[in-house]
Amino acid sequence: MQLLVSGIYINGDDNLNIELVSPTGEPLPASSPGAHIDIRTPSGMLRQYSICFPQSINQRQGTDRYLICIRQQVTGRGGSRSLHSELRVRDIVEASEPRNLFPLPDNAKKYLLFSAGIGITPIIGMALELVNRGANVVWHHFEQHEGRVAFLQELTRAPLNNIVHLHLSSEGESFRSLHLDELEKPDPDTAIMACGPSGFLSHLESRIEHSGWAAEQLHVEHFQAAYTPSTADENNTPFEVEIASSGQTFTIEPNQTIAEVLNDNGVNVEISCGQGMCGTCVCGVLKGQPDHRDIILSPMEREANDVMTLCCSRAKTPLLVLDL
């Protein structure tokens, strides 16, 4: 899609809200809590950002705009810096339609929400949706200090102030040092939704496992890849992929990815993040065992070995037959 930047404004230290609308005034494709869109930054990079207030639950937003919140990552790959320094109101940006790889489960009786830093962006929409449903929900949000909190006004006013606990490490409430009763008492009817830095999510996973929660009760979204795939990995070995529909076979060398080889040979594979964290290039596997190097497939999906990401994952068997 082509979207028009209709507004840019500060939302806490180092955070920018960016509002996007249709240049022709047409309604935008619907989204749901947890959805994201791909944005082409002014520097040309393609990045994924959560839609903060899905249209279905925010009357103010309706279907006329998307709202994303970008934190400038000084040590990142440059996408956030480009949006902070180069994007201007009235610019036209390239964007994908919303995709949701982090949906709210419908069958839980209670929801525990955890977010840290800019990981608030998908979680705040979930919180509003759950409050709107009248669901049993508790939300813990962690940040360095109050000035850095995105959506501080929304968190401190009804209806979210009734469910959210704001923890500031500047006041001694870091996640590692805080005792939370909800985590110590496993409940099979509870879903845990979490988004934040890799260290925060790893610590949450450890605490959940230690307390006896089932692994499938935890649903996470990373906004940064925990592992950066490398085509120069010394452990990479050659393997072949076969295209099921045509029978074509291609060799993937240690310094190549499946997506690169297929695109170079006229087999179209859509790529967005290139790090196995957005789901654009997920493909069915009909034969063979993938070497999963993504961060989006669930443990059950990995074990089933019937889907894989083509941008970064490789093969444990000499041949993979892809459902293309």
N, C-alpha and C positions, 0 to 999 in steps of 0.2 A: 504494500500500500504506500501511497504518498500521503504524509500527514503534515499538517501545518502546526508550528510551534505557536500556541496562542498565549502562553504565559510562562515565565520563569521567575521563581522567587525563593528566598532563603527559607530553609526549614531546619534550623539548628546549625551548629558549627560544622562547616565543610559539607553540608547537605543542600542540594538544590532540588526543588520540586519543578518538574517540567510537565506542562499540560499540552496535550496533542489533540487536534481536532481534524476533521475532514476539511480539505480546502474548499470543497463544494457545499459543505453544510449537510451532507448526507449522514445518516446514522452509521455508527461504527459497528463492526462485528461484536457480538456479545461475548462477555468473559465471565469467569466464575472465580471464587476465592482460590488463590494459589496460582493463577494463570500469569504468564509472562509474555512479552513481545520482544522480538529482535529489533534492535535499532542500529542503523548505519550511522556511526558518529561522523562529525565533520572531517576527521582525519582518515576516514575510509574503513575503520575497523567495525566489525559486526559484534555487538554485545547484547546480552539478554538482561532484561529488567522486569521486575514484578509490577503488575498493575496493582496499585495500592488500594483502591476502592472500587471493586467490581461493580458494574452498573446495576446488577440485580438487587443490590442492597443499599445503594446510595442515590437517593432521589436527586440530590444536588448535581451529581455527575450525569445521571441519566445514561443514554447511549450516545451522547454527543461528544464525549471526550474521554481520553485515557489520562491518568495521572501516574507518573513514575517519580521516584525520589532517588537521586544519584548522590552517593558519597564520594568525594574526591579521594582516590587511593594514590598517594604519592609514590608508593613503591609498586604500583600495578603495571599493567602492560600499556597504559596510555589512553584507554577508552574513556574513563571517567574524567581525566584531565582535559581531553578534547571537548567533551560536553560542557564542562565547567568554563573553559576559557574561550571556546570558539563558537558555541551555539548562541543564536540570537532569536528574539521574538520575531515572528513572521518568516523564519527559515522553513524550508520544506525538507523533511527527512524521510528516508526510506524505512519502512517498518513491515514486519510480518503480521499476520493475523494472530490473535492470542492462541497460545497452546498451554494446556494445563497438565503438567507432569507431577503436580503436588496437590491433588484434590483432597478435600475433606471426606473422610469416611462417613457413610450415612448410618452405619449400624452401631455406633458407640452410644452409651448412655451418659458418659462424661468425657470431657475434653480437657487435657492439660496442654497449654500452649507455652512454648519457650522460644525466646528470641534474644539476640544480642546484637548491639550495634545496628547496622543497616539491615540486618536480618529481620527487622520489624516490618519490612515492606510487604511480604506476602502474608504475614501473620495478622496484621491489623485488619485486613479484609475478612479473614477467617473469624476473628473476634467479633466483628460487627455482624457477620452472618449468623453466628451462633447465638449472640444476644437477641437478634431479630427472631430466631426460632424459639427462644425461651429455653435454650439448652443449658445444661449444667456445665459451666466452663470456668476454669481458673487460668490466668495468664501471668507468667513471670517474664519481665523484660529487663535485660541487663545492659548497662551503659557506663561509660567512664565517669561522666559528670552531667549535671542537668543541662548545661548549655549545649551539649552534643546530642541530646535526645531529639530524634525526629518525631514529629506529630505530638509534641509535648502537650499542646492545648487539647487535642483530642483525648489523650490519655488521662488528663486530669479533670475531665468533664463527663457528665452522663452521656451515654450509658456505659462507656468503657471504664470509668473510674470505679465502678462497682465490681469489676472482675479482675483488674490488672494490679499487679504488685511491681512497682518500679524499684529496681535495685541499682544503686550507684556505687561503683568501686571506690570513688573518692570519699564515700562515707562508710567504707569498710564492709560493703555488701557485695563482694565478688562471688561469682558462682562457685568457685572452688572452696571458699570458706563458709558458705551459707548452708545451714541444715534446712531441708525442705521436707515436711512431713509427707506431702503428697508423693514424693519419690520413694520414700522408705516403705510404703504400704502398697504393694502391687494389687491392681484391681483388673480383672479380666475384661470388664466392660468399659474400660477407659482407653481412648486413643490419645497418643502423645504426638503433637505436631511441633517441629522445631526447625529454626533457620538461624544461621549465624556463622562465624568463622570456624574453620576446621578444628581448632583446638577446643572451642566451646562445645561443638557437636561430639567430638571424641570423648570429652569428659562426661557429657550427658549419657552417651552410649555406655560408658563404663559404669556409671552409677546405676543405670537401669538394669544392666546385666547383673551387677553385684546384688541388687535388691530383689532379683528374681522375676522381673517383668519378662514377658514373651517378646522376642525380637520383632515379631510382626506388629506389635502394638506401637512401635516407634516409626514415625514417618518424618523424614528430614529432607531439606533442600539446601544444597551448598550454593553459595554465591561465588565461590572460588574453588577451583579444582584442588583437591588434596594431593593429586598426583598429576604432574605435567607429562603427558606422553612424549616419548622421544623416539624418533625413527632411527637414532644413532645408538640405541640401547645395545650394549654388547651382548646381551642375552637373546636378541632377536635372531631368528632363523628363517630361511625362506619357506614359503608354503604356497599352495595353489588355491584359487577360488574358482568355482564354476557357477555360471549364470544359469539357473534352472530353466528359464524360458527359451534360451537360445543354444545352450550347450557350450558356449564359449568358455575357455579356460585361460586364466591369467596367473602369472607368477608374481608373488609379492616378495620383493627382496627385503633384506634387513633394514635398509634405509628408506623404505617406502611404506605408505599406508594403503589400506584397501581402497579407501575413497579416492586417493590420488590416482592410483593405477586405473580404476574403473573410469573415472572422469577423463583421464588422458586417452582412453580407448573408446570413447563415445558412449559409455554406459553412465547415464546421468545419476549422480548421487548428490542430494542436497546436503550441504554442510553449513553449519552456523558457528558454533563455538570452537570446534576442532579439538576439544579436550574431553569429550565424553560426558558433558554435564548439561546438555540442553535437550537431547532426544531427537533432534532433526534427522539424524542419519540412522536411526534404529532400523534394523532390517531383520527379516525372518531367516532362520538357519534351518535347512532341511536335512543336512548331513554334516557330520564332523563336530568337533568340540572347540568352541572359541576360547581364546585367552582373554578374559574380560579385563579391560583396563579403564572402564568408565566409572562414574560415581552416581549414576542414575538408576541402574537396574537394581531391583530388590534381590535379596539373597535367594528367594525362590525362583526368580527369573533367571538368575545366573546358574542355579542348579539345573533348571530345565534345559538350558543350552539351546533354546529354540529361537532366541533373538539375540542380537548383538549390535554394538555401535561400530560403524565402519570407519569413523574418523581416527580412532586410536587403538581399538582392540585388534588382536592378532589371532593366531591359531595354535592349538596344542596338538592338532592332528595334521597330517600332510595335506589334507584337502578339506575345504569347506564348500558346501553347496548352498548358495544363497537364493532366497525366494525373491528373485528379481526377473 
